[in-house]
Amino acid sequence: MQGENIRGVYQLGSPFQLSSTQVGLSLNIRYSGIRAVDLEIGSDLAIFDDINNISDSHIQKLTRYSHGVHPKTGRKMLLARYPVIVNFVPFGAKRPDGTPHPFAGTGFGINSVIGFPDDRLSSDVFEGMEEEEQFYAVEIHQYTYDGTHFREVSGRMYRPDELLDGFLLGGGAMSTAIADGDDLILPLSGMRNSGSSPIQINGCGLVRFRCIEKQWKAAEYLPVIADTEHFYSIGGTFGNYVEPSAMRDIDGSLLFVMREVGEKPFAAGPLEAERLRIFRSADNGRNWETIIDLPHFHPLTPLAIIRTAGGTPCICANEYCTKSSKGEVWGSIVLRERMLLHELSTDRSHLLKPLMVRDCVGEFPVPYFDSWWRIDHPIGLPVRLKDGRWHGLLCYRILEHAECDLDAPMTPLTGCYVEEIYTGGDEAPLWVF
């Protein structure tokens, strides 16, 4: 992607079931070769029916960055568009009783929008900025698919306090929505609106989206956790529970995981930020209990709970460490050289011995720009392909650290990776066709 002297590279990938045999893969695009951290400039959609045949012949645009003026300060800004999480009722889907799903072939996408001042596109772009100078919004897109054409019907940008009356809702989901009757429930950052700043969101929960007059709209917020004592800032938003993921277990209960950030998010990391906590709800999100709580489980990096094709829950996260492979001491948030997959036990009381997803130290060459490799942002989902079988997909990104925090260009190994994971057992379909 090039334009306005901007070059982009595919990074995070988020899959969703598009039809009975097709999968959509939302691919975010990061601004390459600039010092601004996490300056995302849009997303594309790839459609495929064979994991071994994902090509650029079926790619279309979802979003792109734009230019605007801050509504309060009048400052010119680049409106960065973060990964679009597409949540969809597949074309041809049926209800569990075999009747046609009333909203099959429709869904919605959600992404964050952050304003980067045009005159401060650097790694410390938000340092020292007052809250009134920051810009954050959430964008909702309405989608349809008729078996041939995937279309955006409409799209709108919202303030966090506009999505659902009485609540502040943000983006940053690390999994797609879960079917719940005819509704879709999506893990998002959120909290009750007590009159505080609309960009200070310090909790996570599930948001119920309901299709009303051909529009998917937020209808209910089910909180999982909130903490009003600690805050952190990144890209203009505040909170200390972010990037949630959720899945429905084979017994019908809901499992929920989020990334925690402590009082010093970019340092070594206190206990509450490096732990793993898995929450379970047996009453469809009304009440939650902690079923696993492990200290010093992972660095201050993204993690996710995913479901395999057989319905097994797994935690995908970076391996816990305090130094880089070179022995250098860095902030825990940037130590992402290895990624592990931890299967939950049958009784969901503990984790089994982990599998190595990718060891960038052992598998990759010496980094090109004298930094270290980063593998992160795992998102997984079981999908049905043209062979009629369900496959467990795992998507993640790889790049060199100097690409993200400095201005190094992309490497030959930089990009979005898609793999299949298999843990055994019978297939546990997510949708009826």
C-alpha positions in Angstrom: 0.0 0.0 0.0 1.5 3.4 -1.0 0.1 6.9 -1.3 1.0 10.3 0.1 4.5 8.8 0.6 2.9 6.3 3.0 3.8 2.6 2.9 1.8 0.0 4.8 2.3 -3.6 5.8 -0.2 -6.2 6.8 0.0 -7.0 10.5 -2.9 -8.3 12.7 -5.3 -10.8 11.3 -8.8 -11.5 12.6 -10.8 -14.3 10.9 -14.6 -14.8 10.8 -17.0 -17.3 9.2 -18.4 -15.7 6.0 -20.4 -18.5 4.5 -20.7 -22.3 5.0 -17.3 -22.8 3.2 -15.7 -19.3 3.1 -13.7 -17.4 5.7 -13.1 -13.6 5.8 -9.8 -12.4 7.2 -9.6 -8.8 8.3 -6.0 -7.6 7.9 -4.9 -4.4 9.5 -2.3 -2.2 7.9 0.5 -0.5 9.9 2.3 2.6 8.7 5.8 1.3 7.9 9.0 3.3 8.3 7.8 5.9 10.8 8.7 6.5 14.5 5.1 6.8 15.6 4.2 3.6 17.6 1.1 1.7 16.4 0.1 4.1 13.7 -2.5 1.9 11.9 -3.7 3.2 8.6 -6.6 0.9 7.7 -7.7 -2.7 7.0 -8.3 -5.0 4.1 -10.4 -8.1 3.7 -9.2 -11.4 2.3 -11.7 -14.1 1.4 -10.6 -17.8 1.2 -12.0 -21.3 1.4 -8.6 -23.1 1.7 -6.0 -22.3 4.3 -3.3 -23.3 1.8 -4.6 -20.9 -0.8 -4.9 -17.4 0.7 -4.1 -15.0 -2.2 -4.3 -11.4 -3.0 -6.8 -12.1 -5.8 -9.7 -11.9 -3.3 -8.7 -8.8 -1.3 -10.8 -5.7 -0.9 -10.6 -2.5 1.1 -12.3 -2.2 4.4 -11.0 1.1 5.9 -8.3 3.7 5.3 -6.8 6.6 7.3 -8.1 10.0 6.7 -7.2 13.6 7.6 -9.3 15.8 9.8 -9.3 18.7 12.3 -9.6 18.2 16.1 -13.1 19.3 17.0 -11.9 21.2 20.1 -8.4 22.4 19.3 -8.6 22.9 15.6 -5.3 21.0 15.2 -4.8 19.1 11.9 -4.6 15.4 12.5 -4.2 12.1 10.8 -7.1 9.8 11.8 -5.5 6.4 12.2 -7.9 3.4 11.8 -7.1 0.4 13.9 -7.9 -3.2 13.2 -11.5 -3.9 12.1 -13.0 -6.8 14.0 -15.7 -8.2 11.8 -18.6 -10.0 13.5 -20.9 -11.9 11.2 -23.8 -14.3 10.8 -22.5 -16.4 7.9 -24.4 -16.5 4.7 -26.5 -19.7 4.7 -26.4 -20.1 8.5 -29.3 -21.7 10.4 -30.6 -21.6 13.9 -29.8 -24.6 16.1 -33.3 -25.9 15.3 -32.6 -25.9 11.6 -34.7 -22.9 10.6 -33.0 -20.2 8.6 -31.2 -17.6 10.6 -33.1 -14.3 10.1 -29.8 -12.3 9.9 -27.7 -14.7 7.9 -25.4 -12.8 5.5 -25.2 -9.7 7.7 -22.9 -8.4 10.4 -20.9 -5.5 11.6 -17.3 -4.3 12.0 -15.8 -2.3 14.8 -12.5 -0.4 15.0 -11.0 2.4 17.0 -10.0 5.8 15.5 -7.2 7.8 17.0 -6.0 11.2 16.0 -2.3 11.7 15.4 -1.3 15.4 15.2 0.1 16.0 11.7 3.0 17.9 13.1 4.0 15.3 15.7 4.2 12.0 14.0 6.9 10.5 16.2 7.3 7.8 18.8 6.4 10.2 21.6 3.4 11.7 19.8 1.1 11.6 22.8 3.7 12.5 25.5 2.7 15.6 27.4 -0.6 16.0 25.6 -3.5 17.2 27.7 -6.7 15.1 27.5 -8.5 17.8 25.5 -5.8 17.5 22.8 -6.4 13.8 22.3 -9.0 12.3 19.9 -10.5 8.9 20.2 -13.6 7.4 18.6 -15.2 4.1 17.7 -16.3 3.3 14.2 -19.1 0.8 13.4 -19.6 -0.6 9.9 -22.7 -2.5 8.7 -21.9 -5.4 6.3 -23.8 -7.8 4.0 -22.7 -10.8 2.0 -24.8 -12.5 -0.7 -22.5 -15.4 -1.5 -20.6 -13.4 -4.1 -20.2 -9.8 -2.9 -19.2 -8.5 0.5 -20.4 -4.9 0.9 -20.4 -2.2 3.5 -23.9 -0.8 3.7 -23.1 2.0 6.0 -20.6 3.3 8.5 -20.5 5.8 11.3 -18.0 7.2 13.8 -19.1 7.4 17.5 -17.8 8.9 20.7 -17.4 6.1 23.4 -20.5 7.5 25.2 -22.7 7.4 22.1 -22.8 3.6 21.5 -25.0 2.6 24.4 -26.9 4.9 26.7 -25.3 5.1 30.2 -22.0 3.4 29.2 -18.6 4.2 27.7 -17.5 1.6 25.2 -14.2 1.3 23.4 -12.6 -1.1 20.9 -9.7 -3.4 21.0 -11.3 -6.9 20.9 -9.0 -9.9 20.6 -11.7 -12.2 19.4 -14.9 -12.0 17.3 -18.4 -12.0 18.6 -20.1 -15.1 20.0 -23.5 -16.2 18.7 -26.3 -15.9 21.4 -29.6 -16.7 20.0 -30.1 -14.2 17.1 -27.7 -11.8 18.8 -24.0 -11.4 18.8 -22.0 -10.7 22.0 -18.6 -9.1 21.7 -15.8 -8.6 24.3 -14.9 -4.9 24.5 -13.5 -2.3 26.8 -16.3 -0.7 28.7 -17.6 0.8 31.9 -20.6 2.6 33.3 -20.7 6.3 32.3 -20.4 8.2 35.6 -19.8 11.6 33.9 -16.1 11.1 33.7 -14.0 11.6 30.5 -15.5 9.6 27.6 -12.0 8.4 26.8 -11.2 7.0 30.3 -12.4 3.4 30.0 -11.0 1.2 32.7 -12.9 -2.1 32.5 -13.9 -4.9 30.2 -17.0 -6.8 29.5 -19.3 -8.2 26.8 -21.5 -6.0 24.6 -24.7 -7.5 23.2 -25.3 -6.4 19.6 -28.8 -6.8 18.2 -29.9 -6.5 14.6 -32.8 -3.9 14.5 -34.1 -2.7 11.2 -31.1 -4.1 9.4 -28.6 -2.4 11.7 -26.5 -4.1 14.2 -26.6 -1.9 17.4 -25.2 -2.2 20.9 -28.1 -3.2 23.1 -26.6 -4.3 26.5 -23.3 -4.2 28.4 -22.3 -7.1 30.7 -19.3 -6.1 32.8 -16.7 -8.7 33.7 -14.2 -6.6 35.7 -13.5 -2.9 36.5 -10.9 -1.1 38.6 -11.2 2.6 39.2 -7.9 3.0 41.0 -5.4 2.5 38.3 -5.1 4.0 34.8 -2.7 3.9 31.9 -2.6 5.8 28.7 -1.8 4.5 25.2 -2.7 6.2 22.0 -5.0 8.7 23.8 -7.1 6.1 25.7 -7.0 5.2 29.4 -7.7 2.0 31.2 -6.0 -0.9 32.8 -8.0 -3.8 31.4 -7.8 -3.9 27.6 -7.9 -6.2 24.6 -10.4 -8.7 25.9 -11.2 -12.1 24.3 -14.0 -14.5 24.9 -15.3 -17.9 23.8 -18.2 -20.2 24.5 -17.2 -23.5 26.0 -18.7 -26.8 24.9 -20.9 -26.9 28.0 -22.4 -23.5 27.1 -20.5 -21.4 29.6 -18.6 -18.3 28.6 -14.8 -17.9 29.2 -13.2 -14.5 29.2 -9.6 -13.2 29.3 -8.2 -9.7 29.1 -4.8 -8.0 29.1 -4.0 -6.3 32.3 -1.7 -3.3 32.7 -0.5 -2.2 36.1 0.6 1.2 37.4 3.8 1.2 35.4 2.7 -0.3 32.0 6.0 0.2 30.2 8.3 -1.1 32.9 8.9 -4.6 34.3 5.3 -5.0 35.3 3.7 -5.6 38.7 2.0 -8.8 39.6 -1.5 -7.8 38.5 -0.3 -7.1 35.0 1.8 -10.2 34.4 -0.7 -12.7 35.7 -3.2 -14.8 33.9 -6.8 -14.7 35.0 -9.5 -16.7 33.3 -13.1 -15.8 34.1 -16.1 -18.1 33.6 -19.8 -17.3 33.5 -22.4 -20.1 33.8 -25.4 -17.7 33.3 -24.5 -16.1 29.9 -22.5 -13.2 31.3 -24.5 -12.1 34.2 -22.1 -13.3 36.9 -18.4 -14.3 36.7 -16.0 -16.4 38.7 -12.2 -16.7 38.4 -11.3 -20.2 37.5 -7.5 -19.8 36.9 -5.2 -17.2 38.5 -1.5 -17.5 37.7 1.2 -14.9 38.7 4.0 -14.0 36.3 2.4 -15.9 33.4 3.4 -13.6 30.5 5.1 -10.2 29.8 3.0 -7.1 29.5 1.9 -8.2 26.0 -1.4 -9.1 24.3 -2.8 -12.6 25.0 -6.1 -14.3 24.0 -8.3 -17.2 24.8 -9.2 -19.2 21.6 -11.3 -22.2 20.8 -10.0 -25.1 18.7 -12.1 -27.0 16.1 -12.8 -29.6 18.8 -14.1 -26.9 21.2 -11.0 -27.0 23.5 -10.1 -23.6 25.1 -6.5 -22.5 24.8 -4.5 -19.5 26.0 -2.1 -18.1 23.5 0.5 -15.7 25.0 4.1 -14.7 24.9 6.5 -16.7 27.0 7.3 -15.0 30.3 10.7 -13.5 30.5 12.6 -10.6 32.1 15.4 -10.2 29.5 15.7 -10.4 25.7 17.5 -13.3 24.1 20.6 -11.0 24.0 20.5 -10.7 27.8 19.3 -7.1 27.6 16.9 -5.7 30.2 13.9 -4.0 28.5 10.4 -3.1 29.6 8.3 -6.2 29.8 5.9 -4.8 27.2 8.4 -5.2 24.3 9.7 -8.8 25.2 7.8 -10.9 22.6 10.3 -13.2 21.0 8.4 -16.5 21.6 4.7 -17.4 21.7 3.1 -20.4 23.5 -0.2 -22.2 23.3 -1.6 -23.5 26.6 -4.5 -26.0 26.5 -6.9 -25.9 29.4 -7.5 -29.2 31.3 -10.8 -31.0 30.8 -12.1 -29.8 34.1 -10.8 -26.2 33.2 -8.9 -26.0 36.5 -5.4 -25.7 35.2 -3.2 -25.4 32.1 -1.5 -28.3 30.4 2.1 -28.3 29.2 2.4 -25.5 26.5 3.2 -26.0 22.9 5.6 -23.6 21.1 3.7 -21.7 18.4 6.8 -19.8 17.2 10.3 -19.3 18.5 11.6 -16.3 16.6 15.0 -16.7 18.3 15.5 -20.3 17.1 13.6 -20.2 13.9 14.4 -16.8 12.4 17.7 -15.2 11.3 19.5 -12.6 13.2 17.3 -9.4 13.2 18.1 -7.1 10.3 18.2 -3.9 12.3 20.1 -4.9 15.4 17.0 -5.2 17.6 14.9 -8.3 18.2 11.9 -10.1 16.8 8.4 -9.6 18.0 5.5 -12.0 17.7 2.2 -10.9 19.1 -1.5 -10.2 19.0 -2.8 -13.8 18.7 -6.4 -14.2 17.5 -7.9 -17.7 16.9 -11.2 -19.1 15.6 -12.5 -22.4 14.4 -13.8 -22.1 10.8 -15.4 -24.3 8.2 -13.7 -24.5 4.8 -14.6 -25.9 1.4 -13.7 -29.5 2.5 -16.7 -29.3 4.8 -14.4 -29.7 7.9 -13.8 -27.4 10.8 -10.3 -26.0 11.2 -8.7 -24.2 14.1 -7.1 -21.0 12.8 -4.5 -18.9 14.7 -3.4 -15.5 13.4 -0.6 -13.4 14.7 1.9 -10.8 13.5 5.7 -10.8 13.3 7.9 -7.8 12.9 11.3 -6.6 14.2 11.2 -4.3 17.2 12.9 -1.5 15.3 10.0 -1.4 12.9 7.5 -0.7 15.7 9.3 1.6 18.0 11.8 3.2 15.6 11.6 3.9 11.8 13.1 0.7 10.4 11.5 -0.5 7.1 9.7 -3.8 7.0 11.8 -7.0 6.8 11.2 -9.9 4.4 9.6 -11.8 7.3 7.3 -9.1 8.5 3.6 -9.7 8.2 0.5 -11.5 9.2 0.8 -15.2 9.8 -2.0 -17.7 9.6 -1.6 -21.2 11.0 -3.8 -24.2 11.8 -3.9 -25.7 15.2 -5.2 -29.1 16.1 -5.6 -30.6 19.6 -7.7 -33.7 18.8 -11.3 -34.5 19.6 -14.5 -34.4 17.5 -15.5 -31.3 15.7 -17.6 -28.8 17.7 -19.2 -26.5 15.1 -19.9 -22.9 15.9 -22.6 -22.6 13.3 -25.3 -24.8 11.7 -25.5 -24.9 7.9 
